[in-house]
Amino acid sequence: MNKTKAAIAGLALAVSAVVAQAGEVEVLHYWTSGGEAKSVAVLKELMTKEGHDWKDFAVAGGAGEAAMTVLKSRAVSGNAPAAAQMKGLDIQEWADLGFLADLDGVAKKAGWDDLLPGVVSDIMKYEGKYVAVPVNVHRVNWLWANPEAFKKAGIAIPTTWAEMIASGPKLKAAGIIPLAHGGQAWQDATLFEAIALGMGGSEFYNAAFVKHDDATLRSAKMIEIFNTFKATRDLIDADSPGRDWNIATSMVINGTAAMQVMGDWAKGEFTAAGKVPGTDFVCAPAPQTEHQYTFNIDSFALFNLKSDDAKDAQNALARLIMEPTFQEAFNLNKGSIPVRQGMDETPFDSCAKLSMKDFSETAKSGDLVPSFAHGMATTSSALGAISDVVTNFFNSDQTAEEAVEKLANAVKASM
């Protein structure tokens, strides 16, 4: 049993089903930035129109660590919210402990199995039954660039990691920060996984971060990846420690910085600022990952409730999340693409259409891989071990050889 599951299970035995106010859904989420807050407001409005009460429980923090800490505390004391933003293997862990509600009735009536790709529905199910509802699909391996910044420096937007590193001096000479980045562990991991995917390829990535193959983790290629990762440190300004991801995005929006490696939730910030893709900003796969796709799926796990009225409101929440009205409005605001298949692509911009195309193509080619940095590829304990090694290396004078040794040992100890 991993550390997350053990922490929950330690107090879970005495917990009874959650009691909620009739017709009310308390929703724990970590969508607090401009584009994200606008997105979640759509769901609140749809729930209110159907006569249900929405109780917002927002916990700031782009990767959700703070939200999960709060959720564990609430759940083990018998006071879990009706729904909580959750993803990846965390869903299976909570379901295994008996906390999650059975959504199969809602799912079968709406035909979710026909509307969702298998790679998505499998994550939402526990023992063959839906216990969570997916909201969207995020592509994580994006490069966001300000074309004016590159024009000012007289260089092209990089398509390889070597080109990105080489762009640094010219961008700095033009008074521009080359790479907008927030010095937080999950952001370090996001950059690192893009480098690993681009330099190592999909098979290497899966071997290292999904299967945790020891030889791959200790390989010469992994040493090369760590060295490239460290080289990007020179592209980042001294004020990056503790910076939130959306603040880094704003640096690209206003031209203070030239580019950012971040998932497509960043596009929601550009959209909220009235910027147009292809004109005011460029979206492109992260260097060397043009034919690959790291996915991150936002979803809500629904917790057991006692009150029939509360259950009705909870089921309405699950149904509304998967309906076209919410799928379109939410994803247009959030920067992601609908998880529901068969949606009209017309309202979506060029970035989203490229994401839809690549999602479909990589699902067929085997180059659709789960983002380890965002909890889709491995257990929370393994993710924590990897992230600690990555961020410690990035912010120290460790050698790549030392980091690779620590990585392999840390992953082994976490399993």
C-alpha positions as CSV (number, residue, x, y, z in Angstrom):
1,M,0.0,0.0,0.0
2,N,1.5,3.4,-0.9
3,K,1.8,6.3,1.4
4,T,-1.3,8.2,0.2
5,K,-3.5,5.2,0.5
6,A,-2.1,4.3,3.9
7,A,-2.7,7.8,5.2
8,I,-6.4,7.7,4.1
9,A,-6.9,4.1,5.2
10,G,-5.5,4.7,8.7
11,L,-8.5,6.7,9.7
12,A,-11.1,5.4,7.2
13,L,-12.4,2.4,9.1
14,A,-14.5,4.4,11.4
15,V,-15.9,6.8,8.9
16,S,-19.5,6.6,8.0
17,A,-21.2,7.9,4.8
18,V,-21.1,11.6,4.3
19,V,-24.1,13.7,5.2
20,A,-24.8,16.7,3.0
21,Q,-27.5,19.3,2.9
22,A,-30.5,18.4,0.7
23,G,-30.0,19.5,-2.8
24,E,-26.6,20.9,-2.2
25,V,-23.3,19.9,-3.8
26,E,-20.1,21.0,-2.2
27,V,-17.4,20.9,-4.8
28,L,-13.7,20.8,-4.0
29,H,-11.5,22.0,-6.8
30,Y,-8.3,24.0,-7.5
31,W,-9.4,26.1,-10.4
32,T,-8.7,29.5,-9.1
33,S,-6.8,31.4,-11.9
34,G,-8.7,33.7,-14.3
35,G,-9.5,31.3,-17.1
36,E,-10.1,28.4,-14.6
37,A,-12.5,30.4,-12.4
38,K,-14.5,31.5,-15.5
39,S,-14.7,27.8,-16.5
40,V,-16.0,26.4,-13.2
41,A,-18.5,29.3,-13.0
42,V,-20.3,27.7,-16.1
43,L,-20.9,24.5,-14.2
44,K,-22.2,26.4,-11.1
45,E,-24.6,28.3,-13.3
46,L,-25.9,25.1,-14.9
47,M,-26.5,23.5,-11.5
48,T,-28.2,26.6,-10.2
49,K,-30.6,26.7,-13.2
50,E,-31.7,23.1,-12.3
51,G,-32.5,24.2,-8.8
52,H,-29.5,22.8,-6.9
53,D,-27.3,24.7,-4.5
54,W,-23.6,24.9,-5.3
55,K,-21.2,25.3,-2.4
56,D,-17.8,26.3,-3.8
57,F,-14.8,24.8,-2.0
58,A,-11.8,26.2,-3.9
59,V,-8.2,25.5,-2.8
60,A,-5.5,27.3,-4.7
61,G,-2.5,25.4,-6.1
62,G,-2.0,24.5,-9.8
63,A,-1.2,20.9,-9.3
64,G,-3.7,20.2,-6.6
65,E,-1.4,19.1,-3.7
66,A,-3.0,21.5,-1.3
67,A,-6.5,20.4,-2.3
68,M,-5.7,16.7,-1.8
69,T,-4.3,17.5,1.7
70,V,-7.6,19.2,2.6
71,L,-9.6,16.4,1.1
72,K,-7.9,13.7,3.1
73,S,-8.5,15.6,6.3
74,R,-12.2,16.1,5.5
75,A,-12.8,12.6,4.3
76,V,-11.2,10.7,7.2
77,S,-13.3,12.9,9.6
78,G,-16.5,11.9,7.8
79,N,-17.0,15.3,6.2
80,A,-16.0,14.8,2.6
81,P,-17.5,17.1,-0.1
82,A,-20.0,15.8,-2.6
83,A,-17.4,16.0,-5.4
84,A,-13.7,16.6,-5.5
85,Q,-11.4,17.3,-8.4
86,M,-9.2,14.2,-8.8
87,K,-7.3,12.3,-11.4
88,G,-5.3,9.3,-12.3
89,L,-4.6,6.5,-9.9
90,D,-5.9,8.6,-7.0
91,I,-9.4,7.7,-8.2
92,Q,-8.7,4.0,-7.9
93,E,-7.3,4.4,-4.4
94,W,-10.3,6.3,-3.0
95,A,-12.7,3.9,-4.6
96,D,-10.8,0.9,-3.2
97,L,-11.3,2.4,0.3
98,G,-15.0,2.6,-0.3
99,F,-15.4,6.4,-0.3
100,L,-16.8,6.9,-3.9
101,A,-20.3,6.7,-5.2
102,D,-21.5,4.4,-8.0
103,L,-22.2,6.5,-11.1
104,D,-23.1,3.7,-13.4
105,G,-26.8,4.6,-13.5
106,V,-26.0,8.1,-14.8
107,A,-23.3,6.8,-17.1
108,K,-25.4,4.1,-18.8
109,K,-28.4,6.4,-19.3
110,A,-26.2,8.9,-21.0
111,G,-24.1,6.4,-22.9
112,W,-20.7,7.4,-21.5
113,D,-19.0,4.3,-22.9
114,D,-19.9,5.4,-26.4
115,L,-18.9,9.0,-25.8
116,L,-15.5,8.4,-24.2
117,P,-12.2,6.9,-25.5
118,G,-11.3,3.8,-23.7
119,V,-8.1,5.3,-22.4
120,V,-10.3,7.8,-20.5
121,S,-13.2,5.6,-19.4
122,D,-10.8,3.0,-17.9
123,I,-9.4,5.7,-15.6
124,M,-12.9,6.7,-14.5
125,K,-14.0,3.2,-13.5
126,Y,-13.3,1.0,-10.5
127,E,-14.1,-2.7,-10.9
128,G,-16.0,-1.9,-14.1
129,K,-18.2,0.8,-12.7
130,Y,-17.9,4.6,-13.1
131,V,-16.9,6.4,-9.9
132,A,-15.7,9.6,-11.4
133,V,-16.7,11.8,-14.4
134,P,-14.1,13.3,-16.8
135,V,-14.2,17.0,-17.6
136,N,-11.7,17.4,-20.4
137,V,-8.4,16.4,-21.9
138,H,-5.3,18.6,-21.5
139,R,-2.3,18.3,-23.6
140,V,0.7,18.9,-21.3
141,N,3.6,19.1,-23.9
142,W,2.9,22.6,-25.2
143,L,5.3,25.4,-25.9
144,W,3.7,28.9,-25.7
145,A,5.6,31.7,-27.3
146,N,5.3,35.4,-27.9
147,P,6.2,36.0,-31.6
148,E,7.1,39.6,-31.0
149,A,9.7,38.7,-28.5
150,F,11.4,36.4,-31.0
151,K,11.1,39.0,-33.7
152,K,12.8,41.5,-31.5
153,A,15.6,39.1,-30.8
154,G,15.9,38.2,-34.5
155,I,15.5,34.4,-34.0
156,A,13.0,31.7,-34.8
157,I,10.9,29.9,-32.2
158,P,12.8,26.8,-31.2
159,T,11.8,23.3,-32.4
160,T,14.5,21.4,-30.6
161,W,15.9,21.6,-27.0
162,A,19.3,22.5,-28.3
163,E,17.7,25.4,-30.2
164,M,15.9,26.5,-27.1
165,I,19.1,26.6,-25.1
166,A,20.9,28.4,-27.9
167,S,18.2,31.1,-28.0
168,G,18.9,32.2,-24.5
169,P,21.8,34.7,-25.1
170,K,20.0,36.5,-28.0
171,L,16.7,36.8,-26.1
172,K,18.6,38.1,-23.0
173,A,20.5,40.6,-25.2
174,A,17.1,41.9,-26.4
175,G,16.0,42.4,-22.8
176,I,13.7,39.4,-22.7
177,I,13.6,36.5,-20.3
178,P,13.9,33.4,-22.5
179,L,11.7,31.0,-20.5
180,A,8.9,31.9,-18.1
181,H,8.8,29.4,-15.3
182,G,7.6,29.1,-11.8
183,G,10.0,27.5,-9.3
184,Q,7.5,25.0,-7.9
185,A,8.1,21.2,-7.9
186,W,5.2,20.4,-10.2
187,Q,6.3,23.0,-12.8
188,D,9.9,21.6,-12.7
189,A,8.4,18.2,-13.3
190,T,6.3,19.5,-16.2
191,L,9.4,20.9,-18.0
192,F,11.4,17.8,-17.2
193,E,8.9,15.4,-18.6
194,A,8.6,17.4,-21.9
195,I,12.4,17.1,-22.3
196,A,12.3,13.4,-21.4
197,L,9.6,12.7,-23.9
198,G,11.2,14.7,-26.7
199,M,14.7,13.3,-26.2
200,G,13.8,9.8,-25.2
201,G,10.7,9.1,-27.3
202,S,7.4,7.5,-26.2
203,E,8.7,4.0,-25.6
204,F,11.5,5.3,-23.4
205,Y,9.1,7.6,-21.6
206,N,6.6,4.8,-20.8
207,A,9.4,2.5,-19.7
208,A,10.8,5.1,-17.3
209,F,7.7,6.8,-15.9
210,V,4.9,4.2,-16.3
211,K,6.6,0.9,-16.0
212,H,9.5,2.3,-13.9
213,D,12.1,0.1,-15.6
214,D,15.3,0.3,-13.6
215,A,17.6,0.0,-16.5
216,T,15.8,2.9,-18.3
217,L,15.9,5.1,-15.2
218,R,19.7,4.5,-14.9
219,S,20.4,4.8,-18.7
220,A,22.9,7.1,-20.5
221,K,19.9,8.7,-22.2
222,M,18.4,9.7,-18.8
223,I,21.8,11.3,-17.9
224,E,21.6,13.2,-21.2
225,I,18.0,14.3,-20.4
226,F,19.0,15.6,-16.9
227,N,21.9,17.5,-18.4
228,T,19.6,19.2,-20.9
229,F,17.1,19.9,-18.2
230,K,19.8,21.7,-16.1
231,A,20.9,23.7,-19.1
232,T,17.4,25.3,-19.3
233,R,18.0,26.7,-15.9
234,D,20.0,29.5,-17.5
235,L,16.9,30.6,-19.5
236,I,15.0,31.4,-16.3
237,D,15.1,34.6,-14.3
238,A,16.2,34.8,-10.7
239,D,12.7,35.7,-9.4
240,S,11.1,32.3,-10.5
241,P,11.1,30.5,-7.0
242,G,7.5,30.3,-5.8
243,R,6.0,31.9,-8.9
244,D,2.6,30.5,-9.8
245,W,2.2,29.1,-13.4
246,N,-0.4,31.7,-14.4
247,I,2.0,34.5,-13.4
248,A,4.6,32.9,-15.6
249,T,2.0,32.8,-18.4
250,S,1.3,36.5,-18.0
251,M,5.0,37.2,-18.6
252,V,4.7,35.6,-22.0
253,I,1.4,37.5,-22.6
254,N,3.0,40.9,-21.9
255,G,6.3,40.1,-23.6
256,T,8.5,40.1,-20.5
257,A,9.3,36.5,-21.4
258,A,9.5,34.8,-24.7
259,M,8.1,31.4,-24.0
260,Q,6.7,28.9,-21.5
261,V,6.5,25.1,-21.4
262,M,3.1,24.4,-19.9
263,G,-0.1,22.4,-20.4
264,D,-2.9,23.9,-22.4
265,W,-4.6,25.4,-19.4
266,A,-2.2,28.2,-20.1
267,K,-4.2,29.1,-23.2
268,G,-7.1,30.0,-20.9
269,E,-5.0,32.8,-19.6
270,F,-4.2,34.1,-23.2
271,T,-7.9,33.9,-24.0
272,A,-9.0,35.7,-20.9
273,A,-6.5,38.5,-21.8
274,G,-8.2,38.8,-25.3
275,K,-5.2,37.3,-27.2
276,V,-5.6,35.5,-30.5
277,P,-3.6,32.4,-31.4
278,G,-1.4,32.7,-34.4
279,T,-1.3,36.5,-34.0
280,D,-0.6,37.4,-30.4
281,F,0.8,34.1,-29.3
282,V,2.0,30.8,-30.8
283,C,1.1,27.3,-29.6
284,A,3.3,24.5,-30.7
285,P,4.2,21.0,-29.4
286,A,7.2,21.3,-27.0
287,P,10.5,20.8,-28.7
288,Q,11.0,17.4,-30.4
289,T,7.5,16.2,-29.4
290,E,5.6,17.1,-32.5
291,H,4.1,13.6,-32.9
292,Q,3.6,12.9,-29.3
293,Y,1.0,13.8,-26.7
294,T,1.2,13.8,-22.9
295,F,-2.4,13.9,-21.6
296,N,-3.8,15.1,-18.3
297,I,-7.5,14.5,-17.6
298,D,-9.4,16.7,-15.2
299,S,-12.2,14.8,-13.5
300,F,-14.5,14.8,-10.5
301,A,-14.8,11.8,-8.1
302,L,-18.1,11.8,-6.3
303,F,-18.3,10.7,-2.7
304,N,-20.9,8.6,-0.9
305,L,-23.8,10.6,0.4
306,K,-26.8,9.7,2.6
307,S,-29.5,12.2,1.7
308,D,-31.6,11.3,-1.4
309,D,-31.9,15.0,-2.3
310,A,-28.1,15.3,-2.1
311,K,-27.6,12.2,-4.3
312,D,-30.0,13.7,-6.9
313,A,-28.0,16.9,-6.9
314,Q,-24.8,14.9,-7.2
315,N,-26.1,12.9,-10.1
316,A,-27.2,16.1,-11.8
317,L,-23.6,17.4,-11.5
318,A,-22.2,14.2,-13.1
319,R,-24.8,14.4,-15.9
320,L,-24.2,18.1,-16.6
321,I,-20.4,17.7,-16.8
322,M,-20.7,15.3,-19.7
323,E,-23.4,17.2,-21.6
324,P,-22.4,19.2,-24.8
325,T,-23.3,22.6,-23.3
326,F,-20.8,22.4,-20.4
327,Q,-18.2,20.5,-22.5
328,E,-18.1,23.3,-25.1
329,A,-18.3,26.3,-22.7
330,F,-15.8,24.8,-20.2
331,N,-13.2,23.9,-22.6
332,L,-13.4,27.1,-24.6
333,N,-12.6,28.9,-21.4
334,K,-10.1,26.4,-20.0
335,G,-7.9,25.9,-23.1
336,S,-8.4,22.2,-23.1
337,I,-10.4,20.0,-25.5
338,P,-13.7,18.2,-24.8
339,V,-13.4,14.7,-23.4
340,R,-16.8,13.9,-25.0
341,Q,-16.2,12.6,-28.5
342,G,-18.1,13.9,-31.5
343,M,-18.3,17.5,-30.5
344,D,-18.5,20.2,-33.1
345,E,-15.0,21.6,-33.6
346,T,-16.2,24.9,-35.2
347,P,-16.1,27.1,-32.0
348,F,-12.6,26.0,-31.1
349,D,-9.4,27.8,-32.1
350,S,-6.5,26.5,-34.0
351,C,-4.6,25.4,-30.9
352,A,-7.6,23.2,-29.8
353,K,-8.1,21.8,-33.2
354,L,-4.5,20.8,-33.4
355,S,-4.8,19.2,-30.0
356,M,-7.9,17.3,-31.1
357,K,-6.2,16.1,-34.2
358,D,-3.0,15.0,-32.4
359,F,-5.0,13.3,-29.6
360,S,-6.7,11.1,-32.1
361,E,-3.6,10.4,-34.1
362,T,-1.3,9.6,-31.2
363,A,-4.0,7.3,-29.6
364,K,-3.6,5.2,-32.8
365,S,0.2,5.4,-33.1
366,G,1.0,4.6,-29.5
367,D,2.4,8.0,-28.8
368,L,-0.4,9.1,-26.5
369,V,1.3,8.9,-23.0
370,P,0.1,9.8,-19.5
371,S,1.7,12.8,-17.8
372,F,3.6,11.7,-14.8
373,A,4.0,15.3,-13.6
374,H,0.2,15.6,-13.4
375,G,-0.6,12.3,-11.7
376,M,-1.8,10.3,-14.7
377,A,1.1,7.8,-15.0
378,T,1.9,6.5,-11.6
379,T,1.1,6.4,-7.9
380,S,1.2,9.6,-5.8
381,S,4.1,8.1,-3.8
382,A,6.1,7.4,-7.0
383,L,5.3,10.9,-8.4
384,G,6.4,12.5,-5.1
385,A,9.7,10.6,-5.3
386,I,10.4,11.5,-8.9
387,S,9.4,15.2,-8.4
388,D,11.7,15.5,-5.3
389,V,14.7,14.2,-7.3
390,V,13.9,16.4,-10.3
391,T,13.4,19.7,-8.4
392,N,16.3,19.1,-6.1
393,F,18.6,18.5,-9.0
394,F,17.3,21.6,-10.8
395,N,18.0,23.8,-7.9
396,S,21.4,22.4,-6.8
397,D,24.9,21.6,-8.1
398,Q,24.2,17.9,-8.3
399,T,25.6,16.1,-11.4
400,A,23.3,14.4,-13.8
401,E,24.9,11.1,-12.9
402,E,24.1,11.7,-9.2
403,A,20.5,12.6,-10.1
404,V,19.9,9.5,-12.2
405,E,21.2,7.3,-9.3
406,K,18.9,9.1,-6.9
407,L,16.0,8.8,-9.3
408,A,16.2,5.1,-9.8
409,N,16.7,4.5,-6.0
410,A,13.8,6.8,-5.1
411,V,11.4,5.2,-7.6
412,K,12.3,1.7,-6.3
413,A,11.7,2.7,-2.7
414,S,8.3,4.2,-3.5
415,M,6.9,1.1,-5.1
